[in-house]
């Protein structure tokens, strides 16, 4: 499974970005799709996740109320809408798939850089 996250960029604090995660040659059906972020010198951080079947979502406390994860079945794509961005949201964002969440992520995509200027 090849995952690709895209949609990152440079935005001012308070602004918005929408990230997308697509899989080539594979459906998300049956998986949980997660977004994570990483900043050099820090541990990778969970951001949000969505269960493809049913659409149940979960968010890190740091992004609740600002970020929204969603899916488009027809496009086999997961989105992360990021609003009210803060400089501390600056990171490389990755999407990943898990068949069983508690067993860890099975597939990781290449990241996309998000930079929020103050």
KACORSUL-V333259 format. One record per backbone hydrogen bond with DSSP energy under -0.5 kcal/mol. CO is the residue of the C=O (numbers start at 1). NH is the residue of the N-H. E is the energy in kcal/mol with one decimal. If there is no record, write none. Layout:
BEGIN
CO	NH	E
CO	NH	E
END
This chain:
BEGIN
1	3	-0.6
2	24	-2.6
3	110	-1.2
4	22	-2.1
6	20	-3.0
9	115	-2.8
11	117	-2.5
12	15	-2.3
14	84	-0.6
15	85	-2.3
17	82	-3.4
19	80	-2.3
20	6	-2.2
21	78	-2.3
22	4	-2.2
23	25	-0.6
24	2	-0.9
28	31	-2.6
31	52	-2.3
32	34	-0.5
32	98	-2.3
33	50	-2.4
34	96	-2.2
35	47	-2.7
35	48	-1.5
36	94	-2.9
37	45	-3.2
38	92	-2.6
39	42	-2.4
45	37	-2.4
47	60	-2.7
48	35	-3.4
49	58	-2.0
50	33	-2.7
50	52	-0.6
51	55	-1.9
52	54	-1.0
56	51	-2.8
58	49	-2.3
60	63	-1.7
60	64	-1.1
63	66	-2.3
63	67	-2.4
66	83	-2.0
68	81	-3.1
70	79	-2.7
71	73	-0.5
72	76	-1.0
72	77	-1.6
73	76	-0.6
76	23	-0.8
77	72	-2.7
78	21	-2.3
79	70	-1.9
80	19	-2.6
80	82	-0.6
81	68	-2.4
81	83	-0.6
82	17	-2.1
85	14	-3.2
86	89	-2.3
87	90	-1.8
91	93	-0.6
91	114	-2.9
92	38	-2.1
93	112	-2.2
94	36	-2.9
95	109	-2.4
96	34	-2.8
97	106	-3.1
97	107	-1.6
98	32	-2.7
100	103	-1.6
101	104	-1.7
107	97	-2.2
110	5	-1.3
112	93	-3.1
113	9	-0.7
114	91	-2.0
115	11	-2.6
115	117	-0.6
117	13	-2.5
END
